[in-house]
């Protein structure tokens, strides 16, 4: 997903002018197929470039290049828990709200996950169909076996048999770790997980 088409045009102009273009990827699993052409430079050399490409699912106020074109890869899993009967609009609003709060582009979401008790939940199914997302579900036992730190809920455990649905299901589906802990939105809980962590690098 291209975040800014005007930046894409400016970067194209920089390429045509013979400038070297910096290239930064966030996360080891984000890897473009093939090799970069000689116009692109990586690593420490990239920091000297005026224009560059950043591949990341996260939003940053400070960019690594004066002229930055950000590409958003689909590499984030959304975990969803909800009360019975929540609409697809309510699910969508909750997911978008949590993404905005966490500084994650909603376009980075590649799949949704939940407990198998929700595999026929109309609101989640409708949301996933509208967004074109695969929907994965897991048993309570599988979710409970996930490794990591999760936000427990005694109520959720009594109802589902596992102390957390959205965080654990996102981790189970992504094979990664929690990127944004669960947040509740009037009957819907949302969390994000993946193998890409936000960089602690201070651009520039």
KANORWO-V216271 format. One record per backbone hydrogen bond with DSSP energy under -1.0 kcal/mol. NH is the residue of the N-H (numbers start at 1). CO is the residue of the C=O. If there is no record, write none. Layout:
nh=<NH;NH>
co=<CO;CO>
This chain:
nh=<3;8;9;10;11;12;13;14;15;16;17;18;19;21;22;23;24;26;30;40;41;48;49;52;53;54;55;56;59;67;69;71;72;75;75;76;77;78;79;80;81;83;86;91;92;93;94;95;96;97;98;99;100;101;102;104;105;108;109;110;112;113;114;116;118;119;121;125;126;127;128;129;130;131;132;133;136;138;143;144;145;146;153;157;158;159;160;161;169;170;171;172;173;174;175;177;179;180;183;185;189;190;191;192;193;194>
co=<70;4;5;6;7;8;9;10;11;12;13;15;14;39;51;41;53;55;27;37;21;45;46;67;22;69;24;71;103;50;52;54;1;73;108;108;193;111;191;113;189;187;83;87;88;89;90;91;92;93;94;95;96;97;98;99;57;105;106;76;134;78;136;138;115;116;118;121;122;123;124;125;126;127;128;128;112;114;139;140;141;143;163;153;154;155;156;157;165;166;167;168;169;170;171;194;192;192;190;188;81;183;79;180;77;177>
